[in-house]
Amino acid sequence: MPIQFRIRFQHWKKAVLIPLFLVSLFTVLLTGTPGMAQIEVPQIETPSVTSPIVSPPAVRPEIRGVWLTLNDLDVMKDRTKVQDAMNQLGRLNFNTIYPVIWNSGYVTYSSAVAQQQGIQPFVYRGSDGHDILADVVDRAHRQGLLVLPWFEFGFMTPQTSELAVNHPEWLTQQRNGDQTSISGAGEVAWLNPFHPQVQQFITSLVVEVMTQYNVDGIQFDDNMSLPREFGYDPYTRALYKRETKKDVPNNPADQAWMRWRANKITAFMVQLKKAVRDRKPNAIISISPNYYDFAYKFHLQDWIAWIRQGIADELIVQVYRSDLQSFIQKLTRPEIQIALQRVPTGIGIFTGQRTNPVSIRQIQEQTQAARDRGLGVAYFYYESLWDIAPEPASYRQAGFQALFPEPAYRSSSR
């Protein structure tokens, strides 16, 4: 605590003390506070463009979100359950939902774009035939929740989907000719992100959602990418040869080859954002990738460039760890600090599955660790918040109420 001194300001003391004080103050300003360690600005080695100096982030409402997956379809298709779910999320001071709209080569809304490609033999409808997404948006907005539809599968699609069967020329492949890889969704094929018809299809779907529904934006996750083993299809080989005058390297981890493909995906994201903003100027572009080392090195997803180039308006980094220390280590990565300076940033937290339940204590510890570092949170996924859990629903809900005792309203104006 400061100590107050009483000083008689006689002329001879002024003549001595004031100059000494000014000299001391000037010395401190030049050298720093004695005994205080100098703080280094975190740096990250990345092949992305050089980052400009930025000001500290403005105070923003923290992200308190939850994904609604296909596992939550029983909730989303029932009007009463949707109303109860949104009321509960609003009461517990959540502020954002991410309902799935693109999964396994299909959309969860009535899509003329999908039907034109012959990939939607059925339409997801509610229990009384209503439009699921329209109802979710309406009920969420009544509770002050932002709605950012989740384009979950990105460039990924099952090889047996109508999309893959009807458009084999849209698929890319590995050097050995394989067209599939193993993912969290099982064995999947990959749409070629460099093919103009694929880009147009994805863009048309996204713009369609922004046009048909009163949504606040859209979210792309870790599948808006390409495993680095892919890109050896004839179209991409020819494109690379034309642009670089070189053959595609045999090594999928070749740095120049990786950089070329990552830049192509980034360039497409620039175009995609423009298409969205042309339709809805205030739309939020949210991204939810894996941590950067994995995202870029193994999936060519240079999301730091997406942040630096202003493509993304929100970042949720998936950190699905059960060990708290391992979880915290990911939160302190330099790229998280880079993003936090520019956009609302949060951490994706795993809240469990039927076969892999997670305690409310683990959820609270991880949430608090994120919030202590100025980060928001998004939970994967709704059903496991309290409907399928190792503790009673009322106990889990009380746990979330303790985390968020006060509201944090967000605006769709970013």
C-alpha positions in Angstrom: 0.0 0.0 0.0 1.3 3.5 -0.7 2.9 5.5 2.2 2.0 9.2 2.6 4.8 11.5 3.6 4.4 15.0 4.9 7.1 17.3 3.5 7.6 20.9 4.2 8.4 22.4 0.8 11.0 24.8 1.8 13.0 26.5 -1.0 16.2 24.6 -0.4 14.4 21.2 -0.4 12.7 22.0 -3.7 16.0 22.8 -5.2 17.5 19.4 -4.3 14.6 16.9 -4.2 12.7 17.8 -7.4 15.7 17.5 -9.7 16.6 14.1 -8.1 13.1 12.9 -8.5 13.0 13.8 -12.2 16.3 12.1 -12.8 15.0 8.9 -11.1 11.8 8.9 -13.0 13.5 9.4 -16.3 15.9 6.5 -15.5 12.9 4.2 -14.7 11.2 5.0 -17.9 14.3 4.1 -19.9 15.3 1.0 -18.1 12.1 -0.5 -16.8 11.0 -1.1 -13.2 13.9 -2.3 -11.1 13.6 -6.0 -10.3 10.7 -6.7 -12.8 11.4 -9.3 -15.4 11.0 -8.1 -19.0 8.0 -9.7 -20.8 8.6 -11.3 -24.2 5.8 -11.1 -26.8 5.1 -14.7 -27.8 6.3 -15.6 -31.4 5.3 -18.5 -33.6 7.2 -19.8 -36.6 4.7 -20.2 -39.4 4.9 -19.9 -43.1 2.0 -17.5 -43.1 2.2 -13.8 -44.0 3.9 -11.5 -41.5 1.6 -10.3 -38.8 1.2 -6.5 -38.3 1.5 -5.0 -34.8 -1.9 -4.9 -33.2 -3.4 -3.1 -30.2 -4.7 -5.1 -27.2 -8.1 -6.7 -27.7 -11.2 -4.7 -26.8 -13.4 -6.1 -24.1 -15.7 -8.6 -25.7 -18.5 -10.8 -24.4 -17.1 -14.3 -23.9 -18.2 -17.1 -26.0 -20.4 -19.6 -24.2 -21.5 -22.0 -26.9 -22.6 -25.6 -27.6 -22.7 -27.7 -30.7 -25.9 -29.5 -31.7 -24.8 -32.6 -33.6 -26.7 -35.3 -35.4 -26.8 -37.1 -32.0 -29.0 -34.3 -30.9 -31.5 -34.8 -33.8 -34.1 -36.2 -31.5 -34.1 -32.9 -29.7 -33.9 -30.7 -32.8 -36.8 -32.3 -34.7 -39.3 -31.9 -31.8 -40.6 -28.4 -31.3 -41.3 -28.9 -27.5 -37.8 -30.3 -26.9 -36.2 -27.5 -28.9 -38.1 -24.9 -26.9 -37.1 -26.6 -23.6 -33.5 -26.9 -24.7 -33.2 -23.2 -25.8 -35.0 -22.1 -22.6 -32.5 -24.1 -20.5 -29.5 -22.7 -22.4 -30.8 -19.2 -22.0 -31.5 -19.7 -18.3 -28.0 -21.0 -17.8 -26.5 -17.9 -19.6 -25.2 -19.6 -22.7 -25.1 -17.2 -25.7 -24.3 -19.2 -28.8 -25.4 -22.5 -30.5 -23.8 -24.3 -33.5 -26.5 -26.6 -35.0 -25.2 -29.0 -37.6 -26.3 -28.4 -41.2 -23.7 -30.5 -43.3 -22.8 -34.0 -42.4 -22.0 -37.3 -44.3 -22.7 -35.7 -47.7 -26.2 -34.4 -46.7 -27.7 -31.2 -45.4 -30.2 -31.0 -42.6 -32.5 -28.5 -44.3 -34.4 -28.3 -47.5 -31.8 -27.5 -50.1 -32.4 -26.8 -53.8 -28.6 -26.8 -54.3 -28.3 -30.3 -52.9 -31.2 -31.6 -54.9 -29.8 -30.2 -58.1 -26.8 -32.4 -57.6 -28.9 -35.4 -56.9 -27.5 -35.9 -53.4 -30.5 -35.5 -51.2 -33.2 -38.2 -51.7 -34.8 -37.1 -48.5 -35.1 -34.0 -46.4 -34.7 -33.9 -42.6 -38.0 -32.7 -41.2 -39.4 -32.2 -37.7 -41.9 -34.5 -36.0 -44.8 -32.5 -37.4 -43.2 -31.9 -40.8 -41.7 -28.5 -40.0 -38.4 -27.0 -41.0 -35.9 -28.1 -38.2 -33.4 -25.3 -38.7 -36.0 -22.5 -39.0 -37.5 -23.7 -35.7 -34.1 -23.9 -33.9 -33.2 -20.4 -35.1 -36.5 -19.0 -34.0 -36.4 -20.6 -30.5 -32.8 -19.7 -30.0 -33.2 -16.0 -30.9 -36.1 -15.8 -28.4 -33.6 -16.6 -25.7 -31.0 -14.2 -27.0 -28.7 -16.9 -28.4 -26.7 -16.4 -31.5 -27.1 -19.2 -34.2 -24.1 -20.1 -36.3 -25.0 -23.2 -38.4 -22.1 -25.7 -38.3 -20.8 -26.9 -41.7 -19.4 -30.0 -40.0 -18.0 -32.2 -42.7 -16.4 -29.5 -44.8 -14.6 -31.2 -47.8 -15.1 -34.6 -46.2 -17.8 -37.1 -47.5 -18.4 -40.8 -47.2 -17.3 -42.6 -50.4 -20.8 -44.2 -50.6 -22.6 -40.9 -50.5 -24.7 -39.7 -53.5 -22.3 -36.8 -53.7 -19.2 -39.1 -54.2 -21.0 -41.5 -56.4 -22.5 -38.8 -58.7 -19.3 -36.8 -58.9 -16.2 -39.0 -58.8 -14.3 -36.3 -60.6 -14.8 -34.1 -57.6 -12.8 -36.5 -55.3 -9.0 -36.2 -54.7 -6.7 -39.1 -54.0 -3.4 -40.2 -52.4 -0.3 -40.9 -54.3 -1.1 -44.6 -54.4 -4.5 -43.9 -55.8 -6.5 -44.5 -52.5 -9.4 -42.1 -52.3 -10.2 -42.6 -48.6 -8.7 -42.0 -45.2 -9.7 -43.0 -41.7 -11.2 -40.1 -39.6 -13.3 -39.7 -36.5 -16.3 -40.3 -38.7 -14.9 -43.6 -40.1 -13.6 -44.2 -43.6 -14.2 -41.1 -45.7 -13.4 -39.6 -49.1 -12.3 -36.0 -49.7 -13.7 -33.5 -52.1 -11.0 -31.7 -54.0 -10.8 -28.2 -52.5 -8.8 -27.0 -55.5 -11.5 -28.0 -58.1 -13.7 -25.0 -59.2 -16.9 -27.1 -59.3 -16.3 -28.3 -55.7 -15.7 -24.7 -54.6 -18.9 -23.6 -56.3 -20.9 -26.3 -54.8 -19.7 -25.5 -51.2 -20.2 -21.8 -51.8 -23.7 -22.3 -53.1 -24.7 -24.4 -50.1 -23.3 -21.8 -47.6 -24.9 -18.9 -49.4 -28.2 -20.8 -49.6 -28.3 -21.1 -45.8 -27.4 -17.5 -45.3 -30.3 -16.5 -47.7 -33.0 -18.9 -46.5 -32.6 -18.5 -42.7 -32.2 -15.7 -40.2 -28.9 -17.0 -38.9 -26.1 -14.9 -37.4 -23.3 -16.5 -39.3 -21.7 -19.9 -40.1 -19.0 -22.1 -38.6 -16.4 -24.2 -40.4 -14.4 -26.7 -38.4 -11.3 -29.0 -38.8 -12.7 -30.7 -41.9 -12.5 -27.5 -44.0 -9.1 -28.9 -44.9 -7.4 -31.7 -46.6 -5.1 -34.5 -45.2 -1.7 -33.8 -46.6 -1.5 -37.2 -48.2 -4.2 -36.1 -50.7 -3.9 -33.9 -53.8 -2.5 -36.5 -56.2 -5.5 -36.6 -58.5 -5.0 -35.7 -62.2 -6.7 -32.3 -61.9 -4.5 -31.1 -59.0 -1.3 -32.5 -60.6 -2.0 -30.6 -63.8 -2.8 -27.4 -61.9 0.4 -27.6 -59.8 2.4 -28.2 -62.9 0.9 -25.2 -64.7 1.4 -22.8 -61.8 4.9 -24.0 -60.6 6.4 -25.6 -63.7 7.2 -28.5 -61.5 5.8 -32.0 -61.0 4.0 -32.7 -57.8 6.5 -34.0 -55.2 6.3 -37.7 -54.2 6.7 -36.7 -50.6 3.3 -35.4 -49.3 5.2 -33.5 -46.5 7.3 -31.5 -49.0 7.2 -28.0 -47.6 6.6 -26.2 -50.9 3.9 -28.7 -51.9 2.2 -28.3 -48.5 2.4 -24.5 -48.7 0.9 -24.4 -52.2 -2.1 -26.5 -51.2 -2.6 -24.6 -47.9 -2.5 -21.3 -49.7 -5.1 -22.6 -52.2 -7.5 -23.5 -49.3 -6.9 -20.1 -47.7 -7.6 -18.4 -51.1 -10.9 -20.3 -51.3 -11.8 -19.2 -47.8 -11.3 -15.6 -48.8 -13.7 -16.1 -51.7 -16.2 -17.9 -49.5 -16.2 -15.1 -46.9 -16.9 -12.5 -49.6 -19.8 -14.6 -50.9 -21.3 -14.8 -47.4 -20.7 -11.1 -46.6 -22.2 -10.0 -50.0 -25.4 -11.8 -48.9 -25.3 -10.9 -45.2 -22.8 -8.1 -44.3 -23.0 -8.7 -40.5 -22.5 -12.5 -40.7 -20.0 -14.0 -38.3 -17.5 -16.4 -39.9 -16.5 -18.8 -37.1 -13.8 -21.5 -37.4 -13.2 -24.4 -35.1 -9.9 -26.1 -36.0 -7.5 -28.4 -34.2 -4.5 -26.9 -32.5 -2.2 -25.3 -35.1 0.7 -27.8 -35.3 -1.7 -30.6 -36.1 -4.0 -28.5 -38.3 -1.3 -27.2 -40.7 1.2 -30.1 -40.6 -1.3 -32.8 -41.2 -4.4 -31.1 -42.7 -3.0 -28.1 -44.6 -5.3 -25.8 -42.6 -3.4 -22.6 -42.0 -5.9 -21.1 -39.7 -3.4 -18.5 -38.4 -3.4 -17.1 -41.9 -7.2 -17.1 -41.8 -7.1 -15.0 -38.6 -4.4 -12.6 -39.8 -6.1 -12.1 -43.2 -9.4 -11.3 -41.6 -11.2 -14.4 -42.9 -12.4 -15.5 -39.5 -14.4 -13.4 -37.0 -14.4 -16.0 -34.3 -12.1 -18.9 -33.3 -12.9 -22.0 -31.3 -9.9 -24.3 -30.9 -10.8 -27.9 -30.3 -8.9 -29.1 -27.2 -10.4 -32.5 -26.3 -8.2 -33.7 -23.4 -9.1 -35.4 -20.2 -5.8 -34.5 -18.4 -6.0 -30.9 -17.0 -2.3 -30.1 -17.5 -2.3 -31.3 -21.1 -5.4 -29.2 -21.6 -3.8 -26.1 -20.1 -0.6 -26.5 -22.2 -2.7 -26.1 -25.4 -4.3 -22.9 -24.0 -1.0 -21.2 -23.6 0.2 -21.9 -27.2 1.5 -18.7 -29.0 -1.1 -19.0 -31.8 -3.9 -18.7 -29.2 -2.5 -15.4 -28.0 -2.2 -14.2 -31.6 -5.8 -15.0 -32.2 -7.0 -13.5 -28.9 -5.6 -10.1 -30.0 -7.8 -10.1 -33.1 -11.1 -12.0 -32.7 -13.3 -13.5 -30.0 -11.5 -16.8 -29.1 -12.7 -19.8 -27.3 -11.8 -23.4 -26.5 -13.8 -26.5 -27.5 -14.3 -28.7 -24.5 -15.5 -32.3 -24.7 -18.5 -32.9 -22.4 -18.8 -36.7 -23.0 -20.5 -39.4 -25.1 -22.7 -42.3 -24.1 -19.7 -44.6 -24.2 -17.3 -42.0 -22.8 -19.0 -39.9 -20.0 -17.2 -36.9 -18.6 -17.8 -35.6 -15.0 -19.1 -32.1 -14.4 -16.0 -31.5 -12.3 -13.7 -32.0 -15.3 -15.9 -29.7 -17.3 -15.8 -27.0 -14.7 -12.0 -27.3 -14.2 -11.3 -27.0 -17.9 -13.9 -24.2 -18.3 -12.3 -22.2 -15.5 -8.8 -22.8 -16.9 -9.9 -21.3 -20.2 -11.7 -18.3 -18.6 -8.8 -17.6 -16.4 -6.8 -16.9 -19.7 -9.4 -14.7 -21.2 -10.9 -17.4 -23.4 -14.5 -18.4 -24.0 -15.8 -22.0 -24.3 -17.9 -24.2 -26.6 -19.1 -27.6 -25.5 -19.2 -30.7 -27.6 -22.1 -31.6 -27.6 -25.6 -30.6 -26.3 -26.9 -34.1 -25.4 -23.9 -34.7 -23.1 -24.3 -31.5 -21.2 -26.8 -33.1 -18.9 -29.1 -35.6 -20.8 -26.5 -38.4 -20.9 -24.0 -37.9 -18.1 -22.6 -39.6 -15.0 -24.5 -37.3 -12.7 -28.2 -36.3 -12.5 -29.3 -33.6 -14.9 -30.2 -31.1 -12.1 -26.7 -31.5 -10.6 -25.0 -30.9 -14.0 -27.2 -27.9 -14.7 -26.3 -26.4 -11.3 -22.7 -26.9 -12.2 -23.1 -24.8 -15.3 -25.1 -22.2 -13.4 -22.2 -21.8 -11.0 -19.9 -21.3 -14.0 -22.1 -18.6 -15.6 -24.1 -16.8 -12.9 -24.4 -13.7 -15.1 -25.4 -13.3 -18.7 -22.9 -12.4 -21.4 -24.9 -11.1 -24.4 -23.4 -11.3 -27.8 -24.3 -9.3 -30.9 -24.5 -10.6 -34.5 -22.7 -7.4 -35.6 -19.4 -9.1 -34.6 
